[in-house]
Amino acid sequence: MRQKTARPFTLIELIAVMGVMILLAAVAIPAYSSLFAGRKTTLAANRLNGAVMEARAHAVSAKVYTALVFAKEKSSDKGYRSFRMAEVYTDFDSDDSGSDETSSKYEWRRWAPGTAFVLLPENTMIPDTDDDFGLTSGGKEGTAGSSAPKQVAKVPNKDLPGGSSSDTGTQTLKAIVFKPNGQLAGTDNKNMVVRFVEANRYDAGAGKTPKLPLNINWLTCKTRFLDPVD
């Protein structure tokens, strides 16, 4: 008995199949890209989450003011992509308020032993604008207030990302500071919110970039994700 041979596809059938595949790819690729980008911002927030717990533990165990100091790769960057734990101090007597609750005169003492800069995942960052970094959750989420990150002065340039060993200069950088009792310093008893964005989609002027907020409780330093905002 003669076996039947498979009929080859016609050119029209091949074109139709290719058209369906292109259509499916056009639908699937943007959705996948959006999902992957969302996972990156979540991963970035989780890295800071772990650092918050570590910094708080160091502050309590070593009985020192401890800061997560944020740095930029380049001065032209619109946000922060790395941070490192440091031990800092403040002179309350020279502060107008005389209180560590509102003091902003923190100075760099040394990097915490055994630490290095933690880099956020590629294409993620924390915006450097006041409206996006350090928002208070006292009352209404997203209301700008006194829980903005503190300033840490005299951070050595040579120890920053891209720094040169021959550079003897220093910088004043933003930081989240933890008191020796485990509370956030200088936030007027308000929570802190740190937002993460995709760097290639961020436009400081448009205000429509999706942001993933991480809320840090001022008393316990426990963290939780808030709903993404534009």
Steps between C-alpha positions, in 0.01 A plus 500: 500500500636839408561730799359851483761773506447814708378792298741796520373832634406758246649848502169649614481260796857583606428873481184451706689307771776762511236773532344328801843458664584868447165601647553283809851638546372857474258431784729289720830691488374831649316311774812297580719812498262676740494197733880471494543871570257475792700213643816711477354783708375243752849349517647848551258568786579163655871583499436820693260312727776260600745787551252682726475198727879458503566868572249508784654188654846655474384824664353309796781248546788747456312782680589752227307714258496304176415631154422359160688752284375538141734573210472567129703337227540840330415851615265536202287201605138571594507260792691268728605152394714391795521530877729393782481472877704748700548600862426871553490748788332832574573792728165576664645796691567685173154426363241776532245260640736315731311180424586191298140491379558791263877510475643509148866537598609140449860440396667195353719307741585184308340236281356219707757218520469233235260697279510608137274701272178317410407561138136504393399284203574635154265777385354565847562795729364718781417848360697782659221757499353604835154391387613144434757420768395501861129571504316482828207269555373703796135550412482464124742281306710708266487828693839669501627575847780487753586134451728577206837321527761670715824648370827327586805721453867429435451175312839437330495517121763228470264251663202577274414313178745607231714688752876536466739402778682831451184709555510656846166683467171422674130528423173549685257222406146397585456215746248311708626520859421255780536586867667263750155415637395365158275787392529719193681824584365845429162407350275668758342161571378458142559207271735528204409402145767414244386462139662294226468566127626376165781737407430497125134591554549764767415859416524732800281759330220278373411343833349198329774245551376190689667488842518212748492645855659327799370625837740497799340527843669768711477302825560137406662555157281222366435536128203438275417563137243765416289509186696617193442864412558726198 
